[in-house]
Amino acid sequence: MSFVKLESKSEAFHREGQTWVCSTGLPSDVTVEVGEISFFLHKFPLLSRSGLLKKLIEELSSDDGYGCTFQLHDIPGGAKAFELIAKFCYGLKIDITPLNVVSLRCAAEYLEMTENYGEGNLVSLTEAFLNEVYSNWPDSIKALETCEEVLPFAENLHVVSRCIDSLALKACSDPSLFKWPVGGRKSQDNATMSRIYFEIKSQPPGDNWWYYDVSLLSLPLFKRLILAIGSKGMKPESVASCLIYYLRRFLPLMNRQSSFKDKSHATITTTSEADQRALLEEIVELFPNKRGVTSSKHLLRLLRTAMILRASPSCKENLEKRVGAQLDQAALVDLLIPNMGYSVETLYDVDCIHRILDHFMSIYLPASVAASVAASPLILEEGTLISADDPLTSMTMVANLLDGYLAEVASDAHLSLSKFQALAVAVPDYSRPLDDGVYHAVDIYLKAHPWLTDSEREQLCRLMNCQKLSIEASTHAAQNERLPLRVIVQVLFFEQLRLRTSISGWFFVSDNLANSQEQNGNLGLHRSDGTNQLNSAGGTDNVRERLVDLEKECSEIRTELQKLTKTKRGWNIFSRRFGFRRKSDSSSSKESNSSNAKTESSTVNGKPNEESS
């Protein structure tokens, strides 16, 4: 077999409008239509390389053996790929690159360009080139990207699966073993993505070196690659970080800071809201289920984005459960999710946080633990450190986080009392070593809702335990005019009770010191130089100084009681509760008793007493 071999590209083909003409000096006898482009070629070069073209030419040629026309509209790669194949059939040198090898391989298979139609045919040539591509990370990425154009053919030839397996293996390997990373590629993204791209590329090879390259893939290919990378042993933390990186590329809301304090605008994207919603819902399913793999900050940002995009209830529930499983790792600022409901009642989505708390409690407070805690409640004193199991420590951290959240949302005038109470009691009382945070939130709520009735204010104040207030909080509460009088009385009562307990404790210590000294003296254990006596005397002096200080504190509390009392009836309540009276009442009582005594002494059996007169 022989045919005319053209020496240069310029002599082989030239385009005239929507046609490609082969300038061999011989009239064209085959017309191939691919899309809107027509190729005027010759039979012999084509049928000598392609089984399909040979069959079509033989079937469609006229009886005189001259001229035929047929269409190849469904050829992989379209007119661009067929142009290269036509040049190859004419013996011209063509450039096979990672960007066109997939379409050429699929088109060659489609045209049956096997070794049966000439040695070194296009099928074997492209297959050999693909084997070189698979051994190289950047070329594999480029080839996988182009599979989108010929996806059904590439799937049948296992080009996609081989590219993905090659990339997954390399992502889990040391990047220094192969070319790292894709060089000379320019980002076509906006300013935000340029910044993200720089963050990755400016770092030395590490766990995140492959994030940018895989983010260029379409969602179906990206999902398959992520699953393959996970199955090859990639760390779940790296997989989760890559998913966040991919979402940041396509969802501008993921790059926006939290809530109402952010005045900047997200980068405009050409992706529609429906596409962004579908993307988010599919990516969320790929996150590893292991606790702590994805940071609570990113999970809460995903949840906020899902609410803005009106994602499916299952997607939002999935994110809420993930946040609930690691709520103790969250920060307060990330919990302030704006209310995205159709009927906006409150500034922040309190119901969402309540559901997250319920998920947390269902994990960290099983029925058995709750029963044991109820049977043996924990006694936590001010200043003591919690030394318990992880569930209790996590519970305490969440309780502190909840108290801070309550203080933030309490200033919302539209927040109902029932929602505030339900949120405050979502964690058990024993998880709070102190109730200062609850008191602070209650105080803010009272200030923002001055229209509450007395019964509602008392109901609200039942959220805090007056026995668990610190000295500073008790002092503030005793002077807080927004609190009901009954609550102030309770605060002062427990503060005095604490003082009495402290004083009793010091007396007990003093008695023990005295008894110890007597025993040591009786046993002859004191030293001849008098050191023991000096130490005992010093200890007694310290106890006396402490008692003086406690007496001063008690006197200050009495002073505060007198300031708070505004009516005689109110004072009688305090005097009966705490057991002390006014000076004037005491003196008048004494004068009355003395006058009665005089009257009795001056009269005996109804007669004047002579001795008294």
C-alpha positions in Angstrom: 0.0 0.0 0.0 1.2 3.5 -0.8 -0.4 6.9 -0.9 0.7 10.5 -1.3 2.6 11.6 1.8 2.6 15.3 2.2 5.6 17.0 3.8 4.1 19.9 5.7 0.9 20.8 7.4 0.3 23.8 5.2 0.4 21.6 2.1 -1.9 18.9 3.7 -5.1 20.8 4.6 -6.5 24.2 4.4 -9.8 25.5 5.6 -12.3 27.3 3.4 -15.2 28.5 5.6 -16.8 25.3 7.1 -14.8 22.9 5.0 -11.4 21.3 5.2 -9.8 20.5 1.8 -6.9 18.2 1.2 -4.6 19.8 -1.3 -2.9 16.8 -2.9 -3.4 17.8 -6.4 -5.9 14.9 -6.9 -9.6 15.5 -6.9 -11.4 14.5 -3.6 -13.5 11.3 -3.8 -14.7 11.2 -0.1 -16.7 13.7 1.8 -16.9 13.2 5.6 -19.3 15.5 7.6 -18.5 15.9 11.2 -20.9 18.4 12.9 -20.9 21.5 10.8 -17.5 20.8 9.2 -17.1 18.9 5.9 -13.8 17.2 5.1 -13.0 16.6 1.4 -10.6 13.7 1.4 -9.5 10.6 -0.5 -10.6 7.0 -0.1 -7.3 5.2 0.0 -5.6 6.9 2.9 -8.7 6.5 5.0 -9.6 2.9 4.3 -6.0 1.8 4.8 -6.0 2.9 8.5 -9.7 2.5 9.7 -11.9 -0.5 9.7 -15.1 1.6 10.1 -14.1 4.0 7.3 -13.3 1.1 5.0 -16.7 -0.4 5.6 -18.5 2.9 5.1 -16.6 3.7 1.9 -17.3 0.3 0.4 -21.0 0.5 1.3 -21.6 4.1 0.2 -19.5 4.3 -2.9 -21.4 4.8 -6.2 -21.5 2.0 -8.8 -18.9 3.7 -10.9 -16.6 3.5 -7.9 -16.2 7.2 -7.7 -17.3 9.5 -4.8 -19.1 8.9 -1.5 -20.4 11.1 1.3 -21.2 10.0 4.9 -21.6 11.5 8.4 -19.6 10.9 11.6 -21.5 13.3 13.9 -21.1 11.0 17.0 -17.3 10.5 16.7 -15.6 11.1 20.1 -13.8 14.5 20.1 -15.8 15.9 17.2 -14.2 17.7 14.2 -11.1 18.6 16.2 -10.2 15.0 16.8 -11.1 13.9 13.3 -8.8 16.5 11.8 -5.9 15.0 13.6 -7.0 11.5 12.6 -7.2 12.5 9.0 -3.7 14.0 9.1 -2.5 10.7 10.7 -4.1 8.7 7.9 -2.2 10.8 5.4 1.0 10.1 7.1 1.5 13.5 8.7 3.1 13.9 12.1 0.6 14.8 14.8 1.2 16.0 18.3 -0.3 13.8 21.0 -0.6 15.6 24.3 -2.3 14.8 27.7 -5.0 17.2 26.6 -6.0 15.3 23.4 -4.8 11.8 24.0 -8.1 10.7 25.6 -10.3 11.9 22.7 -7.8 10.5 20.2 -7.9 7.1 22.0 -11.7 7.0 22.0 -11.9 8.2 18.4 -9.4 5.6 17.3 -11.4 2.9 19.0 -14.6 4.2 17.4 -13.0 4.1 13.9 -11.4 0.7 14.5 -7.8 1.9 13.9 -6.2 -1.3 15.1 -3.0 -3.1 14.1 -5.1 -5.0 11.5 -5.0 -1.9 9.4 -1.4 -1.0 9.6 1.4 -1.4 12.0 1.8 1.4 14.6 -1.8 2.4 14.2 -3.5 5.0 16.3 -5.0 2.7 18.9 -1.7 1.3 20.0 0.0 4.6 19.7 -2.5 6.4 22.0 -2.6 3.5 24.4 1.2 3.6 24.8 1.0 7.4 25.4 -1.7 6.9 28.0 0.6 4.5 29.9 3.1 7.3 30.2 0.4 9.7 31.3 -0.7 7.4 34.1 2.8 7.5 35.6 2.7 11.3 35.9 0.5 13.3 38.3 0.1 16.5 36.2 -0.6 14.7 33.0 -3.0 12.3 34.7 -5.0 15.3 36.0 -5.1 16.9 32.5 -6.2 13.7 30.9 -8.9 13.1 33.5 -10.3 16.6 33.0 -10.7 15.9 29.2 -12.6 12.7 29.9 -15.7 14.8 30.5 -15.9 15.5 26.7 -16.0 11.8 25.8 -17.1 10.3 29.1 -19.1 7.3 27.8 -16.3 6.1 25.5 -13.7 6.8 28.1 -15.6 4.8 30.7 -15.9 1.8 28.3 -12.2 1.9 27.6 -11.5 2.2 31.4 -9.5 5.4 30.9 -11.4 7.2 33.7 -10.9 4.4 36.2 -7.2 4.0 35.4 -6.6 7.8 35.7 -8.4 7.9 39.1 -6.5 4.9 40.4 -3.3 6.4 39.3 -4.1 9.8 41.0 -5.4 8.2 44.2 -2.2 6.2 44.6 0.0 9.2 44.0 -2.1 11.4 46.4 -1.4 8.9 49.2 2.3 8.7 48.3 5.3 10.9 48.9 5.0 13.8 46.4 8.8 13.9 46.0 8.6 10.6 44.1 7.0 12.2 41.1 6.6 15.6 39.5 4.9 18.0 41.9 2.7 19.8 41.3 1.1 20.8 38.0 3.4 23.4 36.7 2.7 26.4 34.5 -1.1 26.3 35.0 -2.8 29.6 35.4 -5.9 29.9 37.5 -8.9 31.0 35.6 -10.8 31.8 38.9 -11.6 35.1 40.5 -9.6 37.0 43.1 -10.8 34.8 46.0 -9.7 31.6 44.3 -6.4 33.2 43.3 -5.8 33.8 47.0 -6.7 30.2 47.9 -4.5 28.9 45.1 -1.6 30.9 46.4 -2.1 29.6 49.9 -1.7 26.0 48.6 1.0 26.6 46.0 3.2 28.7 48.3 3.6 25.9 50.8 6.1 23.1 50.4 4.9 19.6 49.5 2.7 18.3 52.3 -0.7 16.7 52.9 -2.5 19.4 51.0 -0.4 19.7 47.8 -3.1 17.9 45.7 -6.1 20.0 46.7 -6.0 22.6 44.0 -5.4 20.1 41.1 -8.4 17.9 42.1 -10.6 20.9 42.6 -10.5 21.6 38.9 -12.4 18.4 38.2 -16.2 18.2 37.7 -18.3 17.1 40.6 -18.8 13.5 39.4 -15.1 12.9 38.7 -14.2 14.7 41.9 -16.5 12.5 44.0 -15.0 9.3 42.5 -11.5 10.5 43.0 -12.2 11.4 46.7 -13.7 8.0 47.3 -10.7 6.3 45.7 -8.3 8.4 47.7 -10.1 7.5 50.9 -10.0 3.8 50.1 -6.2 4.0 49.5 -5.6 5.0 53.1 -5.6 8.8 53.0 -6.0 10.4 56.4 -9.7 11.5 57.1 -8.5 14.9 58.1 -6.9 15.5 54.7 -10.0 14.2 52.9 -12.2 16.6 54.9 -9.9 19.5 54.2 -9.9 18.8 50.5 -13.7 18.8 50.5 -13.8 22.2 52.3 -11.3 23.5 49.7 -13.5 22.3 46.9 -16.6 23.9 48.4 -14.8 27.2 48.9 -14.0 27.2 45.2 -17.6 26.9 44.1 -19.6 28.3 47.0 -18.8 32.0 47.7 -20.8 31.8 51.0 -18.1 29.5 52.4 -15.6 32.4 52.2 -17.9 34.8 54.0 -17.4 35.5 57.7 -20.1 34.8 60.2 -23.4 36.5 60.7 -24.3 40.2 60.7 -21.0 41.6 61.7 -19.5 40.9 58.2 -19.9 43.9 55.9 -18.0 42.5 53.0 -19.7 40.9 50.0 -19.0 37.4 48.7 -17.3 36.9 45.4 -19.8 36.7 42.6 -19.9 33.3 40.9 -21.5 32.1 37.7 -22.9 29.0 39.3 -26.6 29.2 39.9 -28.1 28.9 43.3 -29.7 25.5 42.4 -26.4 24.2 41.3 -24.7 25.4 44.4 -27.4 23.7 46.5 -27.0 20.4 44.6 -23.2 20.6 45.0 -23.4 21.2 48.7 -25.9 18.4 49.3 -23.6 15.9 47.5 -20.3 17.0 49.1 -21.8 16.9 52.6 -22.3 13.1 52.2 -18.6 12.6 51.5 -17.3 14.0 54.8 -15.8 11.3 57.1 -18.0 10.5 60.0 -15.2 10.4 62.5 -15.5 12.9 65.3 -13.2 15.9 65.1 -12.0 15.2 61.6 -13.8 18.3 60.3 -13.5 21.4 62.5 -16.7 22.6 64.2 -16.0 26.0 62.6 -16.3 24.6 59.1 -19.3 22.4 59.9 -21.2 25.4 61.3 -20.3 27.4 58.3 -21.5 24.6 56.1 -24.7 24.6 58.1 -25.2 28.3 57.7 -24.6 28.0 53.9 -27.1 25.2 53.7 -29.7 27.3 55.4 -29.1 30.2 53.0 -29.2 28.0 49.9 -32.4 26.2 51.2 -30.8 22.8 51.2 -32.8 19.7 51.8 -33.9 18.9 55.4 -31.7 15.7 55.4 -28.6 17.7 54.5 -29.2 20.2 57.3 -30.0 17.4 59.8 -26.8 15.7 58.8 -24.8 18.8 59.5 -26.6 19.4 62.8 -25.8 15.9 64.0 -22.1 16.3 63.0 -21.9 19.6 65.0 -23.7 18.1 67.9 -21.2 15.2 68.1 -18.4 17.7 68.7 -20.2 20.7 70.1 -17.6 21.0 72.9 -15.1 22.0 70.2 -17.2 24.8 68.9 -16.6 28.6 69.4 -19.4 31.0 70.4 -19.0 33.2 67.3 -19.7 30.2 65.0 -22.9 29.4 66.8 -24.5 32.8 66.0 -26.3 31.6 62.9 -28.7 34.2 61.5 -32.3 33.1 61.3 -33.1 32.2 57.6 -36.7 31.1 58.1 -39.5 32.5 56.0 -41.1 34.0 59.1 -38.2 35.6 61.0 -39.1 35.8 64.6 -35.7 36.0 66.2 -32.4 37.5 65.1 -30.6 34.2 65.5 -31.7 30.6 64.8 -32.3 29.5 68.4 -34.2 26.4 67.3 -31.3 25.1 65.3 -28.9 25.5 68.3 -31.5 23.7 70.5 -31.6 20.8 68.1 -27.8 20.6 68.1 -27.8 20.6 71.9 -30.3 17.7 71.8 -27.9 15.7 69.5 -25.1 16.4 71.9 -27.1 15.3 74.9 -28.2 12.1 73.2 -24.6 11.1 72.7 -23.0 12.3 76.0 -26.0 11.7 78.4 -27.3 8.1 77.8 -30.0 6.9 80.2 -27.5 4.9 82.4 -25.4 8.0 83.0 -28.4 10.2 83.7 -29.6 7.6 86.3 -26.3 7.4 88.0 -25.9 11.2 88.2 -29.4 11.5 89.6 -28.6 8.9 92.2 -25.4 10.5 93.3 -25.4 14.2 92.4 -22.0 15.9 92.2 -21.1 18.5 94.8 -19.0 21.2 93.2 -17.7 24.0 95.3 -16.4 27.4 94.1 -12.9 27.2 92.9 -12.7 23.5 92.6 -11.4 21.9 89.4 -13.5 19.2 87.6 -11.6 15.9 87.6 -14.0 13.5 86.0 -14.4 11.5 82.8 -14.4 13.0 79.4 -18.3 13.1 79.1 -18.5 15.3 82.2 -15.7 17.6 81.0 -17.3 17.9 77.6 -20.7 18.6 79.3 -19.1 21.4 81.3 -17.5 22.9 78.2 -20.9 22.9 76.4 -22.6 24.4 79.4 -20.2 27.3 79.4 -20.7 27.7 75.7 -24.4 27.6 76.1 -24.3 30.3 78.8 -22.3 32.5 76.5 -24.8 31.9 73.7 -27.7 32.7 76.0 -26.1 36.0 76.9 -25.7 36.9 73.2 -29.3 36.1 72.3 -30.9 37.4 75.5 -30.8 41.0 74.2 -33.2 40.0 71.3 -36.5 41.6 72.2 -38.4 39.0 70.0 -36.9 36.0 71.9 -39.8 34.5 73.9 -39.4 33.5 77.5 -40.3 29.9 76.7 -37.5 29.5 74.1 -35.0 31.1 76.4 -36.0 28.8 79.3 -36.0 25.7 77.1 -32.5 26.5 75.8 -31.2 27.2 79.3 -32.3 23.9 80.8 -31.1 21.9 77.7 -28.0 20.8 79.8 -28.2 19.3 83.3 -27.7 21.5 86.3 -24.7 19.4 87.5 -22.7 20.4 84.3 -22.4 24.0 85.7 -19.8 24.3 88.5 -21.0 27.9 88.9 -24.2 29.6 87.7 -22.6 33.0 87.1 -23.1 32.6 83.3 -26.8 31.8 83.7 -27.2 34.8 86.0 -25.5 37.1 83.5 -27.8 35.9 80.7 -30.9 36.2 82.9 -29.9 39.8 83.9 -29.5 40.7 80.2 -32.9 39.2 79.3 -34.6 41.1 82.2 -33.0 44.3 80.9 -34.1 43.7 77.3 -37.6 42.7 78.4 -38.8 45.2 81.0 -42.5 44.3 80.3 -42.2 41.0 82.1 -44.7 40.4 84.9 -43.5 39.6 88.4 -44.5 36.0 88.1 -42.6 35.7 84.8 -39.5 37.3 86.3 -39.6 34.9 89.2 -40.1 32.0 86.8 -37.1 33.2 84.8 -34.9 33.5 87.9 -35.6 29.9 88.7 -33.1 29.0 85.9 -30.2 29.9 88.2 -29.2 28.3 91.5 -28.5 30.9 94.1 -26.3 28.5 96.0 -23.9 28.2 93.0 -23.2 31.9 92.5 -19.7 33.2 93.2 -19.1 36.0 95.7 -18.8 38.5 92.9 -22.1 37.4 91.3 -23.8 37.3 94.7 -22.7 40.8 95.5 -24.0 42.0 92.1 -27.3 40.2 92.5 -27.9 41.6 96.0 -27.8 45.1 94.4 -29.7 44.3 91.2 -33.0 46.1 91.1 -34.2 44.1 88.2 -34.4 40.9 90.2 -37.5 40.1 92.3 -37.2 40.7 96.0 -37.7 37.0 96.8 -34.6 36.2 94.7 -32.5 38.9 96.4 -33.5 37.5 99.8 -32.4 34.0 98.7 -29.1 35.3 97.5 -28.5 37.1 100.8 -29.6 34.1 102.8 -27.3 31.7 101.1 -24.5 34.2 101.3 -25.0 34.4 105.1 -25.3 30.6 105.3 -21.9 30.4 103.5 -20.4 32.8 106.0 -21.8 30.8 109.0 -20.4 27.6 107.5 -17.0 29.3 107.0 -17.0 30.6 110.5 -17.9 27.2 111.9 -15.1 25.7 109.9 -12.6 28.1 111.4 -13.8 27.4 114.9 -13.5 23.7 114.3 -9.9 24.3 113.1 -9.2 26.4 116.1 -10.5 23.7 118.5 -8.4 21.1 116.7 -5.3 23.3 117.1 -6.0 23.7 120.8 -6.6 20.0 121.4 -3.5 19.2 119.4 -1.4 21.5 121.6 -2.8 19.9 124.8 -2.1 16.4 123.5 1.4 17.3 122.5 2.0 18.9 125.9 0.7 15.9 127.8 2.8 13.6 125.7 5.9 15.7 126.2 6.4 16.3 122.6 7.0 20.1 122.9 10.5 21.3 122.3 12.5 22.9 125.1 13.3 25.9 123.0 9.6 26.9 122.8 9.3 26.6 119.0 6.1 24.6 119.2 4.5 27.2 121.4 5.4 30.0 119.0 4.0 28.1 116.0 0.8 27.4 118.0 0.4 31.0 119.0 1.0 32.1 115.3 -1.7 29.7 114.1 -4.2 31.0 116.7 -3.4 34.6 115.6 -4.2 33.6 112.0 -7.5 32.1 113.0 -8.4 35.2 115.0 -7.6 37.5 112.0 -9.7 35.3 109.8 -12.6 35.6 112.3 -12.3 39.3 112.3 -12.5 39.4 108.5 -15.6 37.2 108.5 -17.2 39.5 111.1 -16.6 42.4 108.8 -18.1 40.6 105.9 -21.2 39.8 107.9 -21.5 43.4 109.0 -21.3 44.5 105.4 -24.2 42.1 104.5 -26.3 43.6 107.3 -25.6 47.0 105.9 -26.7 45.9 102.4 -29.9 44.5 104.0 -30.7 47.8 105.5 -30.2 49.6 102.2 -32.5 47.2 100.4 -35.3 47.6 103.0 -37.7 50.3 102.0 -40.8 49.5 104.0 -41.4 48.5 107.6 -43.1 45.3 106.3 -40.0 44.5 104.2 -37.8 44.9 107.2 -39.9 42.6 109.3 -39.4 39.9 106.7 -35.6 40.3 106.8 -35.5 40.6 110.6 -37.5 37.4 111.0 -35.4 35.6 108.3 -32.0 36.6 109.6 -32.7 37.1 113.3 -31.6 40.7 114.0 -33.5 44.0 114.7 -33.1 47.7 114.4 -31.4 49.5 117.2 -34.4 51.8 117.8 -36.7 48.8 118.0 -34.4 47.1 120.5 -34.0 50.2 122.7 -37.8 50.9 122.7 -38.4 47.3 123.6 -36.0 47.6 126.5 -37.7 50.9 127.8 -41.1 49.2 127.5 -39.9 46.2 129.5 -38.3 48.4 132.2 -41.5 50.5 132.6 -43.6 47.4 132.9 -41.2 46.1 135.6 -41.5 49.3 137.5 -45.3 49.2 137.4 -45.3 45.6 138.7 -42.9 46.4 141.4 -44.8 49.5 142.6 -48.1 47.5 142.9 -48.5 44.4 145.0 -51.9 42.7 145.1 -53.4 45.9 143.7 -51.8 48.0 146.5 -49.0 50.5 146.3 -45.6 49.1 147.2 -44.3 51.1 150.0 -40.7 50.1 149.5 -40.7 51.4 146.0 -42.2 54.7 147.0 
